């Protein structure tokens, strides 16, 4: 995978932190108005930096995990948009539908966070074995 540079890593980490803060803010009635803004900004930073770390190899497992990771990032961004519809009571999503997308995105992100490095390491080892032979 293409590594992130220093600025991209900072934006990636800031996006993750904003995601966490934005997901917790709805628990506090005085901060519910700021929650969608914080969460959506975090999701945009986090997802865009994940997309910037491209994979150009041919390993099927890594490519599948990257697609899952991108789907998780998209689900987090959509959850941010649904937070706005919930806050401003925009039809048809006026309730807590954003929580379902948040859960889906979080599960996919956590799963790929553990599986992707292992799959990359394994594919790198297979590539080295092919080149040694």
C-alpha positions as a printed Julia matrix, in Angstrom:
133×3 Matrix{Float64}:
   0.0     0.0    0.0
   1.05    3.52  -0.65
   2.17    5.02   2.69
   0.74    8.31   3.88
   3.03   11.28   4.27
   3.31   13.18   7.55
   0.49   15.66   6.86
  -1.82   12.89   5.65
  -1.1    10.86   8.79
  -1.95   13.86  10.97
  -5.21   14.42   9.04
  -6.03   10.7    9.3
  -5.52   10.69  13.06
  -7.43   13.96  13.49
 -10.29   12.51  11.46
 -10.42    9.44  13.68
 -10.47   11.59  16.79
 -13.22   13.83  15.38
 -15.23   10.72  14.49
 -15.04    9.51  18.06
 -15.9    12.91  19.54
 -18.72   13.42  17.05
 -20.22   10.02  17.89
 -20.21   10.77  21.63
 -21.53   14.36  21.41
 -25.19   13.35  20.84
 -25.19   11.94  24.38
 -24.97   15.49  25.73
 -28.09   17.59  25.05
 -26.17   20.86  24.93
 -23.78   19.55  22.25
 -26.26   17.83  19.93
 -26.16   20.67  17.41
 -22.39   20.43  16.97
 -22.3    16.63  16.71
 -23.14   16.26  12.99
 -20.58   18.88  12.01
 -17.79   17.32  14.05
 -18.67   13.77  13.0
 -19.01   14.57   9.29
 -15.73   16.49   9.22
 -14.02   13.55  10.93
 -15.58   11.05   8.52
 -14.48   13.12   5.51
 -10.89   13.41   6.77
 -10.7     9.78   7.83
 -12.22    8.39   4.64
 -10.27   10.6    2.26
  -6.97    9.69   3.89
  -7.86    6.0    3.69
  -8.58    6.46  -0.01
  -5.22    8.21  -0.43
  -3.42    5.1    0.85
  -4.02    3.21  -2.39
  -3.24   -0.45  -3.01
  -2.02   -1.24  -6.51
  -1.08   -4.87  -6.02
  -2.87   -7.94  -7.29
  -3.54   -9.86  -4.07
  -7.24  -10.73  -4.05
  -7.52  -10.79  -0.25
  -5.98   -7.35   0.17
  -8.17   -5.93  -2.59
 -11.29   -7.37  -0.92
 -10.27   -5.91   2.44
  -9.63   -2.52   0.83
 -13.12   -2.57  -0.72
 -14.57   -3.39   2.69
 -12.55   -0.59   4.24
 -13.8     1.9    1.63
 -17.38    0.7    2.16
 -16.93    1.26   5.91
 -15.62    4.78   5.3
 -18.57    5.49   3.01
 -20.96    4.2    5.68
 -19.38    6.56   8.2
 -19.78    9.52   5.82
 -23.41    8.56   5.16
 -23.96    8.32   8.93
 -22.76   11.91   9.21
 -25.26   13.02   6.59
 -28.03   11.14   8.37
 -27.06   12.91  11.59
 -27.97   16.17   9.86
 -31.34   14.8    8.73
 -32.03   13.67  12.27
 -31.0    16.99  13.81
 -33.0    19.14  11.41
 -35.9    16.65  11.09
 -35.58   16.29   7.32
 -37.84   13.62   5.84
 -37.68   10.65   5.48
 -34.93   10.09   8.07
 -35.94   11.83  11.27
 -34.82    9.33  13.87
 -31.67    7.52  14.77
 -31.02    5.77  11.47
 -27.51    7.19  11.48
 -26.66    4.87  14.36
 -27.15    1.8   12.16
 -24.73    3.13   9.54
 -22.31    4.12  12.29
 -22.38    0.56  13.62
 -21.88   -0.96  10.16
 -19.02    1.41   9.35
 -17.37    0.88  12.72
 -17.51   -2.93  12.44
 -16.01   -2.86   8.95
 -13.3    -0.4    9.95
 -12.31   -2.4   13.03
 -12.31   -5.67  11.08
 -10.14   -4.29   8.29
  -7.84   -2.53  10.77
  -6.82   -5.93  12.11
  -7.0    -8.05   8.95
  -5.44   -5.69   6.4
  -1.94   -5.45   7.94
  -1.8    -9.24   8.3
  -2.9    -9.76   4.7
  -0.38   -7.2    3.45
   2.43   -8.89   5.38
   1.41  -12.29   4.02
   1.22  -11.04   0.43
   4.61   -9.36   0.8
   6.1   -12.64   2.03
   4.59  -14.53  -0.93
   5.96  -11.92  -3.34
   9.46  -12.26  -1.88
   9.31  -16.07  -2.18
   8.37  -15.79  -5.86
  11.26  -13.41  -6.58
  13.81  -15.56  -4.75
  12.97  -18.66  -6.76
